[in-house]
Amino acid sequence: MTPADDIAHDDLEAGQALDGGFADPARDAARAFRAVLDAMARPGTTVTLDAARGPAPLSPAAAAVLLTLVDRTTPLHLAGAHDNPAVRAWVAFHCGAPLVAAADAAFALGTWAALVPADRFAIGTPEYPDRSATLIVDDPAEGAPCTLSGPGIRGTAQALLPDPAAFAANHARFPLGWDAILTRGRTLAAVPRSTALRETEVC
């Protein structure tokens, strides 16, 4: 690269870092917060978040979750391809979250393949079960069909999960355990630790 090319590249990265936030921060953040709360309160329910965007491979839904839930008081771990200069710059500008190792994270972002083993994330303690991590699984890959039950679910619900055994083991530790937000494109669903699951039999 020539010096001019370096400057152009730096300007492009800076522009990407400034781009993609909420167009109407107060209203968009409030709508996104309600959508995330609805997903957490009703596990398996799919909601749409399309008010934000970020650098690849960050999905619009994951970008909206970060803008809504992550700030300078919430340590964030970036895993795999999501840990790249453009995403780091975008997080620094829009969220201000400190980037940390997995064990110290309040939130973690990546594909499931990049986040495992999930046991390296905080699951809380008997005295403080809320001191646990939330995994933002930003993965376009399909998962295994599972039947969900538990708080917030009338009867049962259906969801595609990347590793049912890991989610079942996480639920077995309740009230300890991590919570998961599954983002794909402009949609998200949540599976908190209180949710029981079993793989759905396919006929």
Steps between C-alpha positions, in 0.01 A plus 500: 500500500609857431470762776189631323351149501573469874319828567203392288483166681515671841226742393284208386541321835422822686187547290386145574551562872281811485237332284217270598369637827133564572358768269271620780694391810233564764212334316702224332670406827167487682344279230804272495503473879133400506564244224791342689298493823211336316733235357653430842158487668362263236780256411487372145301799373660661194510879484634732230761769558590697188592846629877454505788358304868443556813372328510142371438243632278684751133442419247786527330325792829451686594863435169612652553275804844650559370855467220420745671293769874570486674811631816603680388313814453163325819312407468340156682203350527474120562152363616364167431705188306756706830599663629719217620862481179631342272345764735610779494859370120491463455372857743759635318787329138395555514307829827582675507149646834369625612193305604218731586131518215248505514436875454871576217571256149616584414458131667290232447523124584248231380196315432197715809330358710795615338526844544138604595365742223700667616389847773763487239772552373614839195312633457699824536374855243365748515835680490708180347297214454820300878532460492293184561553130254550217610336176397676179517214252519673163489206265327458163539122519191295576479307824321191624123529560421503872188517713520760775305518826516697820432853627349730239391216273136395474525127447802465275685701238730405214850628425810409302799468732861447392591253777198364692719301740687812612174690554353208696811479720479874557136474611591218741711751697209741551491747674860518383590505134536735205213646298495496121370739235496341154528749214465427132471778244232738630344256746577377848373253757609441857562191708563592864647248743153438647382338175487121480535332163505174318587423143190475283443162339489532123269251331 
